[in-house]
Amino acid sequence: MSNTKSGCPFEHSTLPPGTDGVPDLDETIEFMMKPDTFLRDRQAQFGNTILSRVFGVPTVYMLGADGNEWVYRGENKYVASQWPIAFRRLLGENSIPMLTGAVHRERRRIVEPHFRFDHMAQFVPTIEASAHKHLARWAEPDQVAIVDKMREFAFEVINVFLFSDDLAKIDLAYMSQEFVLWTRGLFAVDMDESPDAPFGRALRAKEILQDQIGTLVAERRASGEQKEDILGTYLTTQDSDGNLLTDAIIVDELQNLLFAGHDTTVTAMSNLMLHLSQNPAVLAKARAEQQAFDAKAPIRFDDLKAMPYLDAVIHESLRMVAPVRAMTRRVLENTQYQEYCIPKDYAVTVNCPVTHYDSEVWTEPEKFDPERWFDPRNEQKRKPFGFIAFGGGPRLCLGKNFALVEMRLMMALILRGYTWEVLPDQDLTYNAFPLPTIKSGLLANVSRI
């Protein structure tokens, strides 16, 4: 339905078409099972601006580059950050994603220097050493689940990035297991806190993780030791009032960075290995690019900037399956978008899969085609905000450079020194939530070349 909303200040404006009124449980279940199909079916029926009551929240889905631009450029003007209840409780109210306005900008500025592209140069040897160690284990006789192995690698890397040599004090395997339980609760619809419920298990995992991180924070603060890692920056930086950040704030921030700094990267790298296995011509060309480098020499930061085909392959994989499907904001005041009125406190959501398969931007969007990222095609430039794997606006992914350097380096080593055979008879479809990981875990035999 599409009705005029009382209180909307724009004459002749209507609500976007879709579902308004009583929340529809069937609609929510349909969305949870197949979110991409849910949105594409409604896009075919209603167009690019759709009203829904998924999860009981009136939400306007902005589908396509134009809607993305409206949302991302509207941050702190007519929209602000919006997160589901489960996210808010599990991530913590003190973490960067939960903050808005000046406080959000200030908190980002504290750690932004660590995530600048040129700053990554000093961390390349650390990532490479970790990658070599983990890949050697992959190549042992038994089959491996690529998703799990990528998680072990990426979790180690982000912990070193945050805590440097305090890593020795962390039981990484135990922490990683708790992170998996914690992550599963992020999209919980049922807020059941009992120990056997997904959200209840996630809350217990959060307590364990925060206790572990809190111990590291307290010990470092008590020692007075100065280190140039992210924990060191948080401990020594003052806010705009001249106060040091509290341990509680630092723990929330570090837990958020552990999540943002490895789960999405695990998803991206695992999905990329599947895409390469399904596209042998692309795989061969990616391997050929790596033959220009000395496989026995350490990878230099400048080398990573000289791998255009690998970079295109990574971006094409991110287009095909973006690790983060959607981003949501809350409307601050009754607002007009095109011919529609969007009332105050409604949610507005942009969607990566629908955006990245828009045939007006991408030629044959269902095809894995890295060539689309090069001259003369440059399809990513056809429309602003036509590629949103890293978000946009003031909340552009803080760890974008970190993720790209890590992915380039790991994939360069794999392409130079390893082959992998994806085993038959496994489910290679993607989970819908919390992230689009491969359901089977991507079982494969990995061998040295």
Kinemage of the C-alpha trace (Angstrom):
@kinemage 1
@onewidth
@group {chain A} dominant
@subgroup {mainchain}
@vectorlist {calphas} color= white
{ca met a 1} P 0.000 0.000 0.000
{ca ser a 2} L 1.029 3.617 -0.425
{ca asn a 3} L -0.803 6.105 1.804
{ca thr a 4} L -0.314 9.739 2.721
{ca lys a 5} L 1.349 9.950 6.136
{ca ser a 6} L -0.087 12.488 8.561
{ca gly a 7} L 2.531 14.940 9.747
{ca cys a 8} L 4.644 14.735 6.616
{ca pro a 9} L 5.527 18.345 5.723
{ca phe a 10} L 5.649 17.705 1.984
{ca glu a 11} L 2.478 18.295 0.028
{ca his a 12} L 1.331 15.376 -2.129
{ca ser a 13} L 4.010 13.060 -0.676
{ca thr a 14} L 3.183 9.432 0.042
{ca leu a 15} L 4.861 6.576 1.815
{ca pro a 16} L 6.914 4.287 -0.423
{ca pro a 17} L 5.001 1.258 -1.713
{ca gly a 18} L 5.183 -1.996 0.185
{ca thr a 19} L 3.983 -3.182 3.569
{ca asp a 20} L 2.786 -0.740 6.216
{ca gly a 21} L 0.726 -1.308 9.324
{ca val a 22} L 0.848 -4.486 11.403
{ca pro a 23} L 4.244 -6.278 11.382
{ca asp a 24} L 4.148 -9.368 9.183
{ca leu a 25} L 5.854 -12.428 10.716
{ca asp a 26} L 5.733 -14.305 7.411
{ca glu a 27} L 7.543 -11.412 5.753
{ca thr a 28} L 10.278 -11.495 8.394
{ca ile a 29} L 10.728 -15.262 8.019
{ca glu a 30} L 10.901 -14.909 4.232
{ca phe a 31} L 13.538 -12.203 4.578
{ca met a 32} L 15.646 -14.240 7.015
{ca met a 33} L 15.595 -17.291 4.734
{ca lys a 34} L 16.388 -15.550 1.422
{ca pro a 35} L 17.046 -11.824 1.885
{ca asp a 36} L 18.276 -11.199 -1.660
{ca thr a 37} L 15.306 -12.932 -3.275
{ca phe a 38} L 12.960 -11.109 -0.901
{ca leu a 39} L 14.251 -7.715 -2.039
{ca arg a 40} L 14.543 -8.511 -5.741
{ca asp a 41} L 10.968 -9.808 -5.870
{ca arg a 42} L 9.704 -6.608 -4.273
{ca gln a 43} L 11.941 -4.483 -6.457
{ca ala a 44} L 10.289 -6.063 -9.505
{ca gln a 45} L 6.869 -5.279 -8.023
{ca phe a 46} L 7.393 -1.838 -6.470
{ca gly a 47} L 10.609 -0.319 -7.858
{ca asn a 48} L 13.747 0.811 -6.055
{ca thr a 49} L 12.135 2.305 -2.943
{ca ile a 50} L 10.223 -0.210 -0.830
{ca leu a 51} L 8.546 -0.087 2.580
{ca ser a 52} L 8.660 -3.208 4.736
{ca arg a 53} L 7.971 -4.244 8.333
{ca val a 54} L 10.697 -6.885 8.605
{ca phe a 55} L 11.519 -7.488 12.295
{ca gly a 56} L 8.544 -5.279 13.157
{ca val a 57} L 10.461 -2.112 12.280
{ca pro a 58} L 9.138 0.177 9.511
{ca thr a 59} L 12.040 0.109 7.073
{ca val a 60} L 12.496 1.739 3.680
{ca tyr a 61} L 14.851 -0.220 1.435
{ca met a 62} L 16.805 2.015 -0.943
{ca leu a 63} L 17.823 -0.237 -3.820
{ca gly a 64} L 20.493 0.985 -6.194
{ca ala a 65} L 23.160 3.651 -6.492
{ca asp a 66} L 20.824 6.662 -6.242
{ca gly a 67} L 19.343 5.490 -2.962
{ca asn a 68} L 22.795 4.618 -1.641
{ca glu a 69} L 24.008 8.121 -2.385
{ca trp a 70} L 21.006 9.696 -0.643
{ca val a 71} L 21.609 7.646 2.503
{ca tyr a 72} L 25.395 7.978 2.674
{ca arg a 73} L 25.407 11.711 1.959
{ca gly a 74} L 22.687 12.249 4.551
{ca glu a 75} L 24.701 11.109 7.581
{ca asn a 76} L 24.146 13.551 10.478
{ca lys a 77} L 21.866 15.674 8.258
{ca tyr a 78} L 18.674 13.678 7.914
{ca val a 79} L 19.823 10.161 8.895
{ca ala a 80} L 21.927 8.716 11.717
{ca ser a 81} L 23.336 5.338 12.679
{ca gln a 82} L 20.799 2.604 13.417
{ca trp a 83} L 21.567 -0.887 14.728
{ca pro a 84} L 19.361 -3.814 15.760
{ca ile a 85} L 18.964 -4.404 19.494
{ca ala a 86} L 21.158 -7.518 19.393
{ca phe a 87} L 23.989 -5.576 17.747
{ca arg a 88} L 23.792 -2.795 20.315
{ca arg a 89} L 23.912 -5.159 23.249
{ca leu a 90} L 26.657 -7.383 21.857
{ca leu a 91} L 28.933 -4.735 20.353
{ca gly a 92} L 28.619 -2.375 23.294
{ca glu a 93} L 27.336 1.196 23.366
{ca asn a 94} L 30.891 2.587 23.647
{ca ser a 95} L 32.162 1.258 20.305
{ca ile a 96} L 32.613 3.392 17.184
{ca pro a 97} L 29.651 1.917 15.224
{ca met a 98} L 27.237 2.925 17.987
{ca leu a 99} L 28.413 6.536 18.225
{ca thr a 100} L 27.084 9.495 16.249
{ca gly a 101} L 28.046 13.057 15.377
{ca ala a 102} L 31.104 14.697 16.906
{ca val a 103} L 31.802 11.835 19.321
{ca his a 104} L 31.860 9.375 16.413
{ca arg a 105} L 34.244 11.567 14.414
{ca glu a 106} L 36.539 12.059 17.405
{ca arg a 107} L 36.714 8.353 18.211
{ca arg a 108} L 37.483 7.433 14.585
{ca arg a 109} L 40.275 9.996 14.467
{ca ile a 110} L 42.029 8.296 17.378
{ca val a 111} L 42.801 5.136 15.404
{ca glu a 112} L 42.590 6.329 11.786
{ca pro a 113} L 46.398 6.748 11.512
{ca his a 114} L 46.814 3.004 12.106
{ca phe a 115} L 44.580 2.238 9.126
{ca arg a 116} L 46.139 4.578 6.566
{ca phe a 117} L 47.369 2.741 3.495
{ca asp a 118} L 50.995 3.840 3.894
{ca his a 119} L 50.961 2.779 7.560
{ca met a 120} L 50.296 -0.788 6.418
{ca ala a 121} L 53.854 -1.000 5.041
{ca gln a 122} L 55.372 -1.671 8.447
{ca phe a 123} L 52.879 -4.462 9.104
{ca val a 124} L 53.438 -6.396 5.855
{ca pro a 125} L 56.260 -8.616 7.242
{ca thr a 126} L 54.060 -9.602 10.183
{ca ile a 127} L 51.153 -10.592 7.938
{ca glu a 128} L 53.483 -12.507 5.625
{ca ala a 129} L 55.087 -14.466 8.473
{ca ser a 130} L 51.674 -15.451 9.788
{ca ala a 131} L 50.448 -16.393 6.304
{ca his a 132} L 53.448 -18.663 5.628
{ca lys a 133} L 52.923 -20.438 8.955
{ca his a 134} L 49.234 -21.056 8.367
{ca leu a 135} L 49.565 -22.071 4.714
{ca ala a 136} L 52.146 -24.709 5.638
{ca arg a 137} L 49.517 -26.281 7.891
{ca trp a 138} L 46.901 -26.153 5.145
{ca ala a 139} L 49.121 -28.235 2.872
{ca glu a 140} L 49.252 -31.215 5.235
{ca pro a 141} L 47.630 -34.437 3.915
{ca asp a 142} L 44.159 -34.036 5.412
{ca gln a 143} L 41.420 -32.003 3.761
{ca val a 144} L 40.739 -28.591 5.256
{ca ala a 145} L 37.746 -26.321 5.642
{ca ile a 146} L 39.003 -23.112 4.053
{ca val a 147} L 36.608 -20.904 6.037
{ca asp a 148} L 37.888 -22.264 9.355
{ca lys a 149} L 41.524 -22.007 8.300
{ca met a 150} L 41.070 -18.454 7.063
{ca arg a 151} L 39.476 -17.602 10.402
{ca glu a 152} L 42.513 -18.905 12.302
{ca phe a 153} L 44.843 -16.832 10.123
{ca ala a 154} L 42.819 -13.620 10.155
{ca phe a 155} L 42.129 -13.795 13.891
{ca glu a 156} L 45.839 -14.056 14.604
{ca val a 157} L 46.646 -11.135 12.304
{ca ile a 158} L 44.097 -8.738 13.806
{ca asn a 159} L 45.191 -9.652 17.338
{ca val a 160} L 48.808 -8.807 16.514
{ca phe a 161} L 47.644 -5.562 14.921
{ca leu a 162} L 45.776 -4.585 18.083
{ca phe a 163} L 48.031 -5.995 20.807
{ca ser a 164} L 51.478 -6.599 19.175
{ca asp a 165} L 53.587 -8.953 21.315
{ca asp a 166} L 50.931 -9.199 24.024
{ca leu a 167} L 49.563 -11.832 21.640
{ca ala a 168} L 51.560 -14.388 23.647
{ca lys a 169} L 49.132 -13.851 26.535
{ca ile a 170} L 46.079 -14.763 24.431
{ca asp a 171} L 44.623 -18.232 23.890
{ca leu a 172} L 43.727 -17.578 20.260
{ca ala a 173} L 41.896 -20.860 19.673
{ca tyr a 174} L 39.677 -20.328 22.708
{ca met a 175} L 39.039 -16.679 21.875
{ca ser a 176} L 38.165 -17.545 18.283
{ca gln a 177} L 35.615 -20.151 19.398
{ca glu a 178} L 33.945 -17.605 21.654
{ca phe a 179} L 33.927 -15.077 18.816
{ca val a 180} L 32.007 -17.515 16.627
{ca leu a 181} L 29.354 -17.921 19.348
{ca trp a 182} L 29.253 -14.172 19.872
{ca thr a 183} L 28.849 -13.461 16.153
{ca arg a 184} L 25.932 -15.874 15.811
{ca gly a 185} L 23.899 -13.731 18.174
{ca leu a 186} L 24.251 -10.489 16.233
{ca phe a 187} L 21.147 -11.082 14.116
{ca ala a 188} L 19.110 -12.827 16.791
{ca val a 189} L 15.407 -12.018 16.548
{ca asp a 190} L 14.571 -13.726 19.827
{ca met a 191} L 16.227 -11.922 22.755
{ca asp a 192} L 16.060 -15.076 24.883
{ca glu a 193} L 18.969 -14.832 27.340
{ca ser a 194} L 18.807 -18.434 28.554
{ca pro a 195} L 22.155 -20.283 28.308
{ca asp a 196} L 21.058 -22.551 25.442
{ca ala a 197} L 19.503 -19.831 23.269
{ca pro a 198} L 21.666 -18.246 20.526
{ca phe a 199} L 21.413 -14.776 22.026
{ca gly a 200} L 22.054 -16.082 25.532
{ca arg a 201} L 25.152 -17.944 24.335
{ca ala a 202} L 26.311 -14.792 22.575
{ca leu a 203} L 25.948 -12.758 25.774
{ca arg a 204} L 28.033 -15.295 27.691
{ca ala a 205} L 30.647 -15.212 24.919
{ca lys a 206} L 30.736 -11.422 25.129
{ca glu a 207} L 31.450 -11.628 28.857
{ca ile a 208} L 34.313 -14.056 28.255
{ca leu a 209} L 35.782 -11.952 25.447
{ca gln a 210} L 35.520 -8.721 27.400
{ca asp a 211} L 37.133 -10.362 30.421
{ca gln a 212} L 40.065 -11.531 28.274
{ca ile a 213} L 40.462 -8.169 26.555
{ca gly a 214} L 39.973 -6.290 29.822
{ca thr a 215} L 42.824 -8.215 31.427
{ca leu a 216} L 45.165 -7.177 28.594
{ca val a 217} L 44.070 -3.550 28.920
{ca ala a 218} L 44.511 -3.474 32.699
{ca glu a 219} L 47.919 -5.158 32.586
{ca arg a 220} L 49.224 -2.804 29.902
{ca arg a 221} L 47.940 0.269 31.736
{ca ala a 222} L 49.479 -0.909 35.022
{ca ser a 223} L 52.847 -1.630 33.401
{ca gly a 224} L 53.126 1.860 31.929
{ca glu a 225} L 54.744 0.279 28.865
{ca gln a 226} L 54.439 2.338 25.679
{ca lys a 227} L 53.793 0.406 22.465
{ca glu a 228} L 52.832 1.685 19.040
{ca asp a 229} L 49.890 -0.656 18.566
{ca ile a 230} L 46.200 0.225 18.725
{ca leu a 231} L 45.904 -0.674 22.398
{ca gly a 232} L 48.795 1.686 23.100
{ca thr a 233} L 47.062 4.466 21.195
{ca tyr a 234} L 43.808 4.014 23.096
{ca leu a 235} L 45.617 4.054 26.440
{ca thr a 236} L 47.491 7.294 25.782
{ca thr a 237} L 45.023 9.402 23.780
{ca gln a 238} L 42.845 12.012 25.465
{ca asp a 239} L 39.331 12.904 24.391
{ca ser a 240} L 38.177 16.459 23.593
{ca asp a 241} L 37.738 17.153 27.327
{ca gly a 242} L 41.303 16.122 28.107
{ca asn a 243} L 40.344 12.816 29.721
{ca leu a 244} L 41.907 9.429 29.035
{ca leu a 245} L 39.521 6.785 27.757
{ca thr a 246} L 38.205 4.434 30.430
{ca asp a 247} L 38.998 0.727 30.362
{ca ala a 248} L 35.321 -0.007 29.632
{ca ile a 249} L 35.390 2.173 26.505
{ca ile a 250} L 38.684 0.678 25.338
{ca val a 251} L 37.410 -2.884 25.798
{ca asp a 252} L 34.285 -2.142 23.717
{ca glu a 253} L 36.398 -0.556 20.987
{ca leu a 254} L 38.874 -3.437 20.860
{ca gln a 255} L 36.123 -6.047 20.735
{ca asn a 256} L 34.508 -4.189 17.836
{ca leu a 257} L 37.833 -4.025 15.977
{ca leu a 258} L 38.431 -7.742 16.536
{ca phe a 259} L 35.069 -8.430 14.902
{ca ala a 260} L 35.323 -5.900 12.088
{ca gly a 261} L 38.979 -6.738 11.489
{ca his a 262} L 38.639 -10.432 10.844
{ca asp a 263} L 35.147 -11.860 10.284
{ca thr a 264} L 34.422 -9.914 7.106
{ca thr a 265} L 37.944 -10.600 5.792
{ca val a 266} L 37.525 -14.327 6.430
{ca thr a 267} L 34.314 -14.261 4.420
{ca ala a 268} L 35.878 -12.268 1.582
{ca met a 269} L 38.993 -14.443 1.218
{ca ser a 270} L 37.115 -17.756 1.456
{ca asn a 271} L 34.575 -16.656 -1.131
{ca leu a 272} L 37.386 -15.457 -3.393
{ca met a 273} L 39.019 -18.897 -3.308
{ca leu a 274} L 35.694 -20.433 -4.323
{ca his a 275} L 35.275 -17.944 -7.179
{ca leu a 276} L 38.789 -18.654 -8.453
{ca ser a 277} L 38.214 -22.411 -8.346
{ca gln a 278} L 35.064 -21.907 -10.438
{ca asn a 279} L 36.808 -19.647 -12.985
{ca pro a 280} L 40.015 -21.386 -14.148
{ca ala a 281} L 40.879 -18.773 -16.793
{ca val a 282} L 40.800 -16.029 -14.165
{ca leu a 283} L 42.856 -18.196 -11.810
{ca ala a 284} L 45.472 -18.790 -14.512
{ca lys a 285} L 45.766 -15.071 -15.244
{ca ala a 286} L 46.057 -14.254 -11.544
{ca arg a 287} L 48.850 -16.829 -11.187
{ca ala a 288} L 50.629 -15.426 -14.237
{ca glu a 289} L 50.703 -11.947 -12.689
{ca gln a 290} L 52.449 -13.354 -9.620
{ca gln a 291} L 55.168 -14.958 -11.765
{ca ala a 292} L 56.626 -11.487 -12.320
{ca phe a 293} L 57.755 -11.493 -8.683
{ca asp a 294} L 60.526 -13.474 -7.016
{ca ala a 295} L 58.630 -16.155 -5.116
{ca lys a 296} L 61.570 -16.640 -2.742
{ca ala a 297} L 61.880 -12.975 -1.792
{ca pro a 298} L 59.793 -11.370 0.952
{ca ile a 299} L 56.776 -9.477 -0.320
{ca arg a 300} L 57.349 -5.736 -0.181
{ca phe a 301} L 54.645 -3.161 0.346
{ca asp a 302} L 55.413 -1.726 -3.110
{ca asp a 303} L 54.840 -5.194 -4.589
{ca leu a 304} L 51.284 -5.146 -3.275
{ca lys a 305} L 50.665 -1.904 -5.156
{ca ala a 306} L 51.856 -3.549 -8.396
{ca met a 307} L 49.248 -6.319 -8.629
{ca pro a 308} L 46.402 -4.716 -10.601
{ca tyr a 309} L 44.835 -7.978 -11.744
{ca leu a 310} L 44.760 -9.444 -8.245
{ca asp a 311} L 43.220 -6.203 -7.020
{ca ala a 312} L 40.522 -6.468 -9.702
{ca val a 313} L 39.888 -10.113 -8.789
{ca ile a 314} L 39.451 -9.159 -5.130
{ca his a 315} L 37.049 -6.338 -5.955
{ca glu a 316} L 35.059 -8.527 -8.336
{ca ser a 317} L 34.664 -11.150 -5.625
{ca leu a 318} L 33.534 -8.437 -3.196
{ca arg a 319} L 31.010 -7.286 -5.793
{ca met a 320} L 29.662 -10.789 -6.322
{ca val a 321} L 29.339 -11.558 -2.599
{ca ala a 322} L 29.807 -8.551 -0.344
{ca pro a 323} L 30.703 -9.643 3.215
{ca val a 324} L 28.331 -7.027 4.640
{ca arg a 325} L 24.964 -7.272 2.930
{ca ala a 326} L 23.341 -4.086 4.153
{ca met a 327} L 23.733 -0.903 6.186
{ca thr a 328} L 20.890 0.777 8.048
{ca arg a 329} L 20.267 4.340 9.225
{ca arg a 330} L 17.460 6.046 11.177
{ca val a 331} L 15.575 9.034 9.769
{ca leu a 332} L 15.987 12.064 12.057
{ca glu a 333} L 12.995 14.109 10.838
{ca asn a 334} L 10.167 13.659 8.348
{ca thr a 335} L 12.134 13.655 5.112
{ca gln a 336} L 11.412 13.614 1.399
{ca tyr a 337} L 13.139 11.238 -1.014
{ca gln a 338} L 12.016 11.615 -4.616
{ca glu a 339} L 8.191 11.576 -4.484
{ca tyr a 340} L 8.053 9.794 -1.144
{ca cys a 341} L 7.812 10.954 2.447
{ca ile a 342} L 9.879 8.955 4.927
{ca pro a 343} L 8.674 9.635 8.473
{ca lys a 344} L 10.871 10.364 11.455
{ca asp a 345} L 12.365 7.280 13.163
{ca tyr a 346} L 11.761 5.002 10.185
{ca ala a 347} L 14.799 2.945 9.229
{ca val a 348} L 16.379 3.269 5.787
{ca thr a 349} L 18.566 0.456 4.484
{ca val a 350} L 20.940 0.171 1.531
{ca asn a 351} L 21.637 -3.271 0.116
{ca cys a 352} L 24.888 -4.508 -1.411
{ca pro a 353} L 23.674 -7.542 -3.396
{ca val a 354} L 20.929 -5.632 -5.205
{ca thr a 355} L 23.314 -2.733 -5.884
{ca his a 356} L 26.106 -4.979 -7.123
{ca tyr a 357} L 23.843 -6.867 -9.529
{ca asp a 358} L 22.261 -3.781 -11.085
{ca ser a 359} L 22.446 -4.314 -14.856
{ca glu a 360} L 22.393 -0.546 -15.420
{ca val a 361} L 25.824 -0.384 -13.768
{ca trp a 362} L 27.335 -3.831 -14.287
{ca thr a 363} L 27.450 -5.685 -17.621
{ca glu a 364} L 26.292 -9.291 -17.167
{ca pro a 365} L 26.317 -8.878 -13.383
{ca glu a 366} L 25.958 -12.633 -12.747
{ca lys a 367} L 29.331 -13.234 -14.450
{ca phe a 368} L 32.609 -13.247 -12.496
{ca asp a 369} L 34.548 -10.825 -14.686
{ca pro a 370} L 37.557 -8.924 -13.256
{ca glu a 371} L 38.056 -7.197 -16.617
{ca arg a 372} L 35.120 -4.899 -15.804
{ca trp a 373} L 37.415 -3.011 -13.390
{ca phe a 374} L 39.906 -1.943 -16.104
{ca asp a 375} L 39.957 0.589 -18.941
{ca pro a 376} L 38.024 1.080 -21.092
{ca arg a 377} L 35.103 -0.431 -19.163
{ca asn a 378} L 35.694 0.851 -15.610
{ca glu a 379} L 32.164 -0.156 -14.691
{ca gln a 380} L 32.702 0.837 -11.055
{ca lys a 381} L 32.795 4.468 -12.228
{ca arg a 382} L 29.470 4.431 -14.053
{ca lys a 383} L 27.534 5.633 -11.017
{ca pro a 384} L 28.642 7.053 -7.680
{ca phe a 385} L 27.898 4.557 -4.920
{ca gly a 386} L 27.391 1.738 -7.419
{ca phe a 387} L 29.947 -0.309 -5.456
{ca ile a 388} L 29.442 -0.224 -1.695
{ca ala a 389} L 31.268 -3.258 -0.303
{ca phe a 390} L 33.052 -0.918 2.128
{ca gly a 391} L 30.084 1.327 2.797
{ca gly a 392} L 30.323 5.055 2.191
{ca gly a 393} L 30.152 8.522 3.679
{ca pro a 394} L 31.485 9.301 7.176
{ca arg a 395} L 31.164 5.622 8.084
{ca leu a 396} L 33.276 4.280 5.227
{ca cys a 397} L 34.870 1.082 6.534
{ca leu a 398} L 37.703 2.123 8.851
{ca gly a 399} L 39.624 -1.070 8.099
{ca lys a 400} L 39.331 -0.955 4.300
{ca asn a 401} L 43.078 -0.544 3.696
{ca phe a 402} L 43.944 -3.133 6.321
{ca ala a 403} L 41.594 -5.657 4.707
{ca leu a 404} L 42.843 -5.029 1.159
{ca val a 405} L 46.508 -5.354 2.156
{ca glu a 406} L 45.810 -8.555 4.086
{ca met a 407} L 43.804 -10.047 1.209
{ca arg a 408} L 46.359 -9.109 -1.448
{ca leu a 409} L 49.238 -10.543 0.549
{ca met a 410} L 47.537 -13.795 1.516
{ca met a 411} L 46.186 -14.400 -1.980
{ca ala a 412} L 49.548 -13.550 -3.575
{ca leu a 413} L 51.225 -16.243 -1.477
{ca ile a 414} L 48.498 -18.766 -2.282
{ca leu a 415} L 48.711 -18.057 -6.021
{ca arg a 416} L 52.508 -18.329 -6.017
{ca gly a 417} L 52.898 -21.481 -3.989
{ca tyr a 418} L 49.707 -23.513 -3.628
{ca thr a 419} L 46.904 -25.250 -5.455
{ca trp a 420} L 43.548 -26.208 -3.996
{ca glu a 421} L 40.926 -28.698 -5.132
{ca val a 422} L 37.403 -28.053 -3.921
{ca leu a 423} L 35.898 -31.386 -2.905
{ca pro a 424} L 32.677 -32.598 -4.562
{ca asp a 425} L 29.316 -33.186 -2.904
{ca gln a 426} L 29.309 -30.239 -0.529
{ca asp a 427} L 26.951 -27.300 -0.080
{ca leu a 428} L 28.610 -24.285 -1.705
{ca thr a 429} L 25.685 -21.943 -1.183
{ca tyr a 430} L 25.972 -19.045 1.233
{ca asn a 431} L 24.566 -18.490 4.685
{ca ala a 432} L 22.242 -15.501 4.837
{ca phe a 433} L 23.245 -14.350 8.323
{ca pro a 434} L 25.308 -13.168 10.068
{ca leu a 435} L 27.684 -13.117 7.079
{ca pro a 436} L 27.537 -14.790 3.640
{ca thr a 437} L 29.951 -17.599 4.475
{ca ile a 438} L 29.973 -20.844 2.495
{ca lys a 439} L 27.681 -23.314 4.261
{ca ser a 440} L 30.005 -26.322 3.942
{ca gly a 441} L 33.044 -24.334 5.056
{ca leu a 442} L 34.609 -24.858 1.585
{ca leu a 443} L 36.213 -28.283 2.005
{ca ala a 444} L 39.359 -28.620 -0.098
{ca asn a 445} L 42.649 -30.413 -0.544
{ca val a 446} L 45.526 -27.923 -0.498
{ca ser a 447} L 48.953 -28.766 -1.949
{ca arg a 448} L 52.232 -26.979 -2.530
{ca ile a 449} L 53.111 -26.271 -6.145
